[in-house]
Amino acid sequence: MSTTPDIATMQLLLRQGRWPACLSLGLLLVALLLLGTEPGLAMVAAGLLLASMFAGAAQTYHAWRVALDASLLQQLRDEGLDGDAAARRTDQLLQDSGLRPASPDVPLRGWDARWAGMRRLLLRQYLLTAAQFALLVLAVLWPQT
């Protein structure tokens, strides 16, 4: 028996990626403001702010991917598809948009593998947001000399 949740549950979980995306955008703006307005910023603190901004950019990519997966799942729900038909439709949509190469010899991935990939993206999004926050806090607390 498969432990893969249904498409509606997967979509609801992926929608939880909105919160770290919004938080990350705010942290990115704070880092930009600190870099632009803080005179005499220590080199280490400036490096930490830049690292925070890079973590924010990586988080933005993951947020886009998580939102794309959630939107694809919503479309599958709207079309009433489930199981292998939904997997084929997902591959077709990704191929039509150019996000997946069109290869007829590639076997159809099951939902267990797809769900593991979606969860991995969401987890990375949360971890990158946490890293961005930690780097920003370190930069603010770094002694200015």
C-alpha positions as CSV (number, residue, x, y, z in Angstrom):
1,M,0.0,0.0,0.0
2,S,1.3,3.4,-0.9
3,T,1.9,6.1,1.7
4,T,1.4,8.9,-0.8
5,P,-1.3,11.3,0.3
6,D,-4.0,12.4,-2.2
7,I,-3.5,15.3,-4.5
8,A,-5.6,17.7,-2.4
9,T,-3.5,17.0,0.7
10,M,-0.3,17.4,-1.3
11,Q,-1.5,20.8,-2.6
12,L,-2.5,22.0,0.8
13,L,0.9,21.2,2.2
14,L,2.7,22.9,-0.6
15,R,0.7,26.0,-0.1
16,Q,2.5,26.3,3.3
17,G,5.5,27.5,1.3
18,R,3.9,31.0,1.1
19,W,4.8,31.9,4.7
20,P,8.6,31.4,4.3
21,A,8.5,33.1,0.9
22,C,7.0,36.3,2.4
23,L,9.3,36.2,5.4
24,S,12.3,35.7,3.1
25,L,11.3,38.7,1.0
26,G,11.2,40.9,4.1
27,L,14.6,39.6,5.3
28,L,16.0,40.3,1.9
29,L,14.8,43.9,2.0
30,V,16.2,44.3,5.5
31,A,19.6,43.0,4.3
32,L,19.5,45.4,1.3
33,L,18.7,48.3,3.6
34,L,21.5,47.5,6.0
35,L,24.0,47.1,3.2
36,G,23.0,50.4,1.7
37,T,22.5,52.6,4.7
38,E,24.9,51.4,7.4
39,P,28.2,53.4,7.3
40,G,31.3,51.7,8.5
41,L,29.9,48.2,8.3
42,A,32.5,45.6,9.3
43,M,33.7,43.3,6.4
44,V,32.5,40.2,8.2
45,A,29.1,41.7,8.8
46,A,28.8,42.8,5.1
47,G,29.8,39.3,4.1
48,L,27.1,37.8,6.3
49,L,24.6,40.2,4.8
50,L,25.6,39.2,1.3
51,A,25.4,35.5,2.3
52,S,21.9,36.2,3.7
53,M,20.9,37.7,0.4
54,F,22.2,34.7,-1.5
55,A,20.2,32.4,0.8
56,G,17.2,34.6,0.0
57,A,17.7,34.3,-3.7
58,A,18.0,30.5,-3.4
59,Q,14.9,30.4,-1.3
60,T,13.1,32.4,-3.9
61,Y,13.9,29.8,-6.5
62,H,12.6,27.0,-4.2
63,A,9.5,29.0,-3.4
64,W,8.8,29.4,-7.2
65,R,9.2,25.6,-7.6
66,V,6.9,24.8,-4.7
67,A,4.3,27.3,-6.0
68,L,4.6,25.7,-9.4
69,D,4.0,22.2,-8.0
70,A,1.0,23.5,-6.0
71,S,-0.5,25.1,-9.1
72,L,0.1,21.9,-11.1
73,L,-1.7,19.9,-8.4
74,Q,-4.6,22.4,-8.4
75,Q,-4.9,22.0,-12.2
76,L,-5.0,18.2,-11.8
77,R,-7.8,18.6,-9.2
78,D,-9.7,20.9,-11.5
79,E,-9.4,18.4,-14.3
80,G,-10.5,15.5,-12.0
81,L,-7.4,13.5,-12.6
82,D,-5.7,11.1,-10.2
83,G,-3.1,8.3,-10.2
84,D,-1.2,7.5,-13.5
85,A,-3.4,9.8,-15.6
86,A,-2.5,12.7,-13.3
87,A,1.2,11.8,-13.5
88,R,1.0,11.6,-17.3
89,R,-0.8,15.0,-17.4
90,T,1.8,16.5,-15.2
91,D,4.6,15.3,-17.4
92,Q,2.8,16.6,-20.4
93,L,2.3,20.1,-18.9
94,L,6.0,20.3,-17.9
95,Q,7.1,19.2,-21.4
96,D,4.7,21.7,-23.1
97,S,6.2,24.5,-21.0
98,G,9.8,23.4,-21.6
99,L,10.5,22.6,-18.0
100,R,11.0,18.9,-18.7
101,P,12.7,17.4,-21.8
102,A,10.4,15.5,-24.1
103,S,11.8,12.0,-24.1
104,P,9.5,9.1,-25.0
105,D,11.9,6.6,-23.4
106,V,11.7,8.1,-19.9
107,P,9.6,5.9,-17.7
108,L,6.6,7.4,-15.8
109,R,7.6,8.4,-12.3
110,G,5.2,7.3,-9.5
111,W,3.6,9.6,-7.1
112,D,5.8,8.4,-4.2
113,A,8.9,9.8,-6.0
114,R,7.1,13.0,-7.0
115,W,5.8,13.5,-3.5
116,A,9.3,13.0,-2.1
117,G,10.7,15.6,-4.5
118,M,7.9,18.1,-3.6
119,R,8.6,17.6,0.2
120,R,12.3,18.0,-0.4
121,L,11.8,21.3,-2.2
122,L,9.5,22.6,0.6
123,L,12.0,21.5,3.3
124,R,14.8,23.2,1.5
125,Q,12.7,26.4,1.2
126,Y,12.2,26.4,5.0
127,L,15.9,25.6,5.7
128,L,17.1,28.4,3.4
129,T,14.7,30.9,5.1
130,A,16.1,29.8,8.5
131,A,19.7,30.2,7.2
132,Q,18.8,33.6,5.8
133,F,17.4,34.7,9.2
134,A,20.4,33.3,11.1
135,L,22.9,35.1,8.8
136,L,21.0,38.3,9.1
137,V,20.9,38.1,12.9
138,L,24.6,37.3,13.0
139,A,25.4,40.3,10.7
140,V,23.4,42.6,13.0
141,L,25.0,41.3,16.2
142,W,28.5,41.3,14.7
143,P,30.7,43.9,16.5
144,Q,31.2,47.0,14.4
145,T,34.8,48.3,14.6
